[in-house]
Amino acid sequence: MGQPSLAIYVNELFRDYDVESIIRVGSCGAVTEKVAVRDVILASGACTDSSMNTHRFGGYDYAPVADFGLLSRAYAAALALPDTTTHVGLIMSSDSFYSPRPELMKPMVEHGVLAIEMEASALYTLAAANGRKAPAVCTVSDHIVTGEETTSAEREQTFGAMIDIALTAALA
């Protein structure tokens, strides 16, 4: 869990196994009322509070984005699913699961961030660095604003849409 751990696996998959694309499938927490629990988010880009890109780019701000081809195939797959609400937009990849300063998310939300998770920014950066492809397909498990959350059983039984979307995008 998290960007540093993900970076180990992703680097090795790209370098040692010549993997061409990786789709991150997982949960996220909504940070705006535009998104509801169990909605699917296709992350077009991933903001971050991690210092990984700061170190990599010498202080410049790099904007990690999804591969457009895989993202558009995921979007087409999502549109074909009945009863699935899908959003395409920015997410925030954080290094902290429990933020000690949640007020810092306000400007991110004001600039279009839909949800928070812990991996996509590193994945997108490493895919770009290696000439590979990566999108993130996430289901909202918790709502930071409303406090609504899913149980572990609900996450196990009601998050199938994101898997269908990812598989369809990967195999298209």
VMD Tcl script that draws the C-alpha trace (Angstrom):
set ca {
  {0.00 0.00 0.00}
  {1.27 3.43 -0.92}
  {3.50 4.97 -3.52}
  {6.93 3.81 -2.29}
  {5.83 0.16 -2.11}
  {4.02 0.38 -5.43}
  {7.15 1.89 -7.02}
  {9.18 -1.21 -6.14}
  {6.73 -3.56 -7.84}
  {6.07 -1.33 -10.84}
  {9.75 -0.76 -11.55}
  {10.40 -4.50 -11.42}
  {7.38 -5.34 -13.58}
  {8.46 -2.86 -16.24}
  {12.20 -3.62 -16.06}
  {12.37 -7.34 -15.35}
  {9.17 -8.63 -16.94}
  {8.67 -6.10 -19.77}
  {5.07 -5.45 -18.71}
  {3.51 -2.98 -21.16}
  {0.62 -1.71 -19.05}
  {-0.59 -1.76 -15.47}
  {-4.11 -0.87 -14.40}
  {-4.49 0.15 -10.77}
  {-7.79 -1.23 -9.46}
  {-8.75 -0.29 -5.92}
  {-10.64 1.86 -3.52}
  {-10.58 5.59 -2.90}
  {-12.21 8.13 -0.62}
  {-14.47 10.80 -2.12}
  {-13.58 14.38 -1.22}
  {-16.48 16.15 -2.96}
  {-20.24 15.76 -2.84}
  {-20.20 15.41 -6.65}
  {-19.17 11.79 -6.05}
  {-21.05 9.13 -4.06}
  {-19.99 5.97 -2.29}
  {-19.73 3.07 -4.81}
  {-19.22 5.43 -7.77}
  {-16.32 4.53 -10.05}
  {-13.60 7.08 -10.78}
  {-11.34 6.84 -13.80}
  {-8.34 8.94 -12.83}
  {-7.23 11.12 -15.73}
  {-4.48 12.59 -13.56}
  {-3.09 12.17 -10.08}
  {-2.02 15.03 -7.85}
  {0.17 14.11 -4.90}
  {1.58 15.19 -1.57}
  {4.44 12.72 -1.98}
  {8.01 13.93 -2.35}
  {8.81 11.18 -4.86}
  {8.30 13.44 -7.89}
  {9.91 16.41 -6.17}
  {13.10 14.38 -5.89}
  {12.80 12.94 -9.39}
  {12.22 16.31 -11.09}
  {14.47 18.54 -9.00}
  {11.66 20.66 -7.59}
  {9.64 21.03 -10.79}
  {5.96 20.09 -10.65}
  {5.29 17.09 -12.87}
  {1.66 16.30 -13.76}
  {1.25 12.50 -13.80}
  {-1.54 11.47 -16.19}
  {-3.15 8.24 -17.31}
  {-2.56 6.67 -20.68}
  {-5.33 8.13 -22.84}
  {-5.91 4.96 -24.88}
  {-6.48 2.73 -21.86}
  {-8.44 5.46 -20.08}
  {-10.77 5.95 -23.05}
  {-11.31 2.17 -23.35}
  {-12.10 2.08 -19.62}
  {-14.58 4.91 -20.08}
  {-16.30 3.08 -22.96}
  {-16.48 -0.06 -20.81}
  {-17.95 1.94 -17.92}
  {-20.64 3.44 -20.12}
  {-21.76 -0.06 -21.10}
  {-22.38 -1.08 -17.48}
  {-25.90 -0.51 -16.20}
  {-26.35 1.06 -12.78}
  {-22.73 2.25 -12.60}
  {-22.03 5.93 -12.07}
  {-18.62 6.81 -13.46}
  {-16.57 9.99 -13.19}
  {-13.42 10.89 -15.11}
  {-11.14 13.38 -13.41}
  {-8.35 14.13 -11.01}
  {-7.54 12.19 -7.89}
  {-5.06 12.83 -5.10}
  {-2.40 10.25 -4.25}
  {-1.43 10.78 -0.64}
  {1.35 9.32 1.45}
  {-0.90 9.51 4.54}
  {-3.91 7.26 5.08}
  {-5.06 9.34 8.04}
  {-4.20 12.93 7.25}
  {-3.26 15.08 10.22}
  {-4.23 18.14 8.13}
  {-7.44 17.37 6.19}
  {-8.02 21.09 5.59}
  {-5.21 20.99 3.01}
  {-7.55 19.13 0.63}
  {-9.85 22.15 0.25}
  {-7.84 23.85 -2.53}
  {-7.45 20.50 -4.30}
  {-11.22 19.98 -4.30}
  {-11.70 23.56 -5.51}
  {-9.45 22.65 -8.45}
  {-11.39 19.52 -9.39}
  {-9.95 16.66 -7.33}
  {-12.66 14.03 -6.87}
  {-11.09 11.50 -4.50}
  {-8.01 10.50 -2.57}
  {-6.03 7.25 -2.73}
  {-2.40 6.23 -2.29}
  {-0.84 4.88 -5.50}
  {-1.79 6.40 -8.88}
  {0.67 9.31 -9.01}
  {3.69 7.04 -8.66}
  {2.21 4.55 -11.12}
  {1.59 7.23 -13.77}
  {5.05 8.73 -13.31}
  {6.81 5.38 -13.61}
  {4.73 4.39 -16.63}
  {5.73 7.64 -18.35}
  {9.39 7.19 -17.40}
  {9.37 3.71 -18.93}
  {7.25 4.45 -22.00}
  {4.46 2.23 -20.67}
  {0.73 2.64 -20.10}
  {-1.25 3.01 -16.87}
  {-4.70 4.17 -15.80}
  {-6.36 3.89 -12.39}
  {-9.91 2.61 -11.92}
  {-11.16 3.19 -8.39}
  {-14.40 2.63 -6.52}
  {-15.37 5.04 -3.77}
  {-15.33 3.10 -0.51}
  {-15.56 6.02 1.89}
  {-16.81 9.59 1.71}
  {-14.57 12.06 3.52}
  {-17.21 14.83 3.40}
  {-20.36 12.92 4.41}
  {-18.73 10.25 6.57}
  {-20.50 7.44 4.70}
  {-18.42 4.28 4.35}
  {-18.76 0.75 3.07}
  {-18.20 -2.35 5.16}
  {-15.54 -4.88 4.23}
  {-18.33 -7.22 3.06}
  {-19.78 -4.48 0.83}
  {-16.34 -3.78 -0.64}
  {-15.97 -7.48 -1.40}
  {-19.44 -7.88 -2.92}
  {-20.25 -4.56 -4.62}
  {-17.01 -3.40 -6.24}
  {-17.13 -5.70 -9.27}
  {-17.82 -2.91 -11.78}
  {-14.28 -1.52 -11.52}
  {-12.85 -4.97 -12.21}
  {-15.11 -5.43 -15.24}
  {-14.08 -1.99 -16.51}
  {-10.38 -2.68 -16.06}
  {-10.52 -6.12 -17.68}
  {-12.52 -4.84 -20.64}
  {-10.07 -1.95 -21.14}
  {-7.06 -4.26 -20.90}
  {-8.44 -6.83 -23.33}
  {-9.96 -4.42 -25.90}
}
mol new
graphics top color blue
foreach p $ca { graphics top sphere $p radius 0.5 }
foreach p [lrange $ca 0 end-1] q [lrange $ca 1 end] { graphics top cylinder $p $q radius 0.2 }
display resetview
